[in-house]
Amino acid sequence: MVFDVNAIQKMLPHRYPFLLVDRIIDVKAGEEVEGYLNISITNAVFQGHFPGHPIYPGVLIIEGMAQTGAILPFTVMSKEELSDKVVYFMSIDKAKFRKPVLPGDRLVYRVKTIKYRGKIWQLDAKAYVDEELVAEAELKAMIMDK
């Protein structure tokens, strides 16, 4: 399955400037998802992080991984349920940042389901640039009614 930004916006409540995944390029329903964000120097975040030495903020990498992971519950739900649900981020554990992400990079998010029971999903999230691991974390999310 591939989802463009229009399909992603049907699942996630995020919009510009806080939608941090451009495309979903691979999905194994309920198991794993891969998406990406193109990091552009035109992103307003680089005005302050950091002038003359632009680095994409780690907190936004975590959020991008979480948004990508939030697609997973929707891959096992019916279309009727889809319109009435939202995925809320609950926790971040074991977060590590291994290398700076710079303008011009393609940030690839790979998120796998560790387990899910009912409304709670536990996810293993990793971010890569050119197949090199740049960040990772364990995330928890909860599916809620809108």
C-alpha positions as CSV (number, residue, x, y, z in Angstrom):
1,M,0.0,0.0,0.0
2,V,1.1,3.5,-0.8
3,F,-0.5,6.6,0.6
4,D,0.1,10.1,-0.7
5,V,-0.3,13.2,1.4
6,N,-4.1,13.4,0.7
7,A,-4.7,9.9,1.9
8,I,-2.5,10.5,5.0
9,Q,-4.6,13.6,5.9
10,K,-7.7,11.4,5.9
11,M,-6.1,9.4,8.7
12,L,-4.2,12.0,10.7
13,P,-5.5,15.3,12.1
14,H,-2.1,17.0,11.4
15,R,-1.8,19.7,8.8
16,Y,0.8,22.1,7.5
17,P,3.1,23.1,9.1
18,F,2.9,20.1,11.5
19,L,2.3,17.2,9.1
20,L,5.7,15.6,9.2
21,V,5.3,12.7,6.7
22,D,5.1,13.3,3.0
23,R,4.3,9.8,1.8
24,I,3.7,6.3,3.0
25,I,5.6,3.9,0.7
26,D,5.1,0.5,2.2
27,V,2.6,-1.1,4.6
28,K,2.2,-4.5,6.0
29,A,-1.3,-4.2,7.6
30,G,-1.0,-4.0,11.4
31,E,2.7,-5.0,11.4
32,E,4.9,-2.3,9.9
33,V,4.9,0.9,7.9
34,E,7.5,2.9,6.0
35,G,7.2,6.6,5.1
36,Y,9.4,9.6,4.4
37,L,9.7,13.3,4.8
38,N,11.9,15.4,2.5
39,I,13.9,17.9,4.6
40,S,14.0,21.2,2.8
41,I,16.0,24.3,3.7
42,T,12.8,26.3,3.1
43,N,11.3,24.8,6.3
44,A,10.8,27.6,8.7
45,V,12.3,25.6,11.6
46,F,15.7,26.3,10.2
47,Q,15.3,30.1,10.9
48,G,15.9,29.3,14.5
49,H,17.5,25.8,14.6
50,F,20.2,26.9,14.0
51,P,21.0,30.0,12.0
52,G,24.2,29.3,9.9
53,H,24.2,25.6,11.0
54,P,20.8,24.1,10.1
55,I,19.9,20.9,11.9
56,Y,16.4,19.3,11.8
57,P,15.2,19.1,15.4
58,G,15.2,15.7,17.1
59,V,11.7,16.3,18.6
60,L,10.3,16.7,15.1
61,I,12.0,13.4,14.1
62,I,10.2,11.7,17.0
63,E,6.9,13.4,16.0
64,G,7.4,12.2,12.4
65,M,8.0,8.6,13.5
66,A,4.8,8.9,15.7
67,Q,2.8,10.2,12.8
68,T,4.0,7.4,10.6
69,G,3.2,4.8,13.3
70,A,-0.2,6.3,13.7
71,I,-1.1,4.9,10.2
72,L,-0.8,1.3,11.5
73,P,-4.1,1.1,13.5
74,F,-5.9,2.4,10.4
75,T,-4.6,-0.5,8.3
76,V,-6.6,-2.9,10.4
77,M,-9.8,-0.8,10.9
78,S,-12.8,-0.6,8.7
79,K,-13.5,2.6,6.7
80,E,-16.5,3.3,9.0
81,E,-14.2,3.2,12.0
82,L,-11.6,5.3,10.3
83,S,-13.6,8.5,10.2
84,D,-14.5,8.4,13.9
85,K,-11.0,7.7,15.4
86,V,-7.8,9.6,16.2
87,V,-4.5,8.2,17.4
88,Y,-3.0,10.0,20.5
89,F,0.6,9.7,21.4
90,M,1.1,8.4,25.0
91,S,4.8,7.9,25.6
92,I,8.3,7.8,24.3
93,D,10.9,5.4,25.7
94,K,14.5,4.6,24.7
95,A,14.8,7.6,22.4
96,K,18.3,8.0,20.8
97,F,19.6,10.4,18.3
98,R,22.6,9.1,16.4
99,K,23.4,11.6,13.7
100,P,22.2,15.1,12.7
101,V,19.6,15.4,9.9
102,L,20.3,18.2,7.5
103,P,18.5,20.1,4.8
104,G,18.5,18.1,1.6
105,D,18.1,14.7,3.4
106,R,15.3,12.3,2.9
107,L,14.2,11.2,6.4
108,V,12.8,7.6,6.1
109,Y,10.6,6.4,9.0
110,R,10.3,2.6,9.6
111,V,7.8,1.7,12.3
112,K,7.0,-1.8,13.5
113,T,4.3,-3.0,15.8
114,I,5.7,-4.5,19.0
115,K,2.2,-5.3,20.2
116,Y,-1.3,-4.0,20.4
117,R,-4.1,-4.9,22.6
118,G,-7.4,-3.1,22.2
119,K,-6.8,0.6,21.9
120,I,-3.1,0.6,23.0
121,W,-0.3,0.2,20.4
122,Q,3.4,-0.2,21.3
123,L,5.7,0.6,18.4
124,D,9.4,0.3,17.5
125,A,10.3,3.4,15.5
126,K,13.5,4.1,13.6
127,A,14.5,7.0,11.3
128,Y,17.1,6.7,8.5
129,V,19.0,8.9,6.1
130,D,20.6,7.0,3.2
131,E,20.0,3.7,5.1
132,E,22.0,5.1,8.1
133,L,20.1,5.0,11.4
134,V,19.7,8.6,12.7
135,A,17.1,8.2,15.5
136,E,15.1,5.5,17.2
137,A,12.5,5.2,20.0
138,E,9.8,3.0,21.4
139,L,6.4,4.7,21.2
140,K,3.0,4.1,22.7
141,A,-0.2,5.3,21.3
142,M,-3.9,5.0,22.0
143,I,-6.8,5.0,19.6
144,M,-9.6,7.2,20.8
145,D,-13.0,8.4,19.5
146,K,-12.9,11.9,17.9
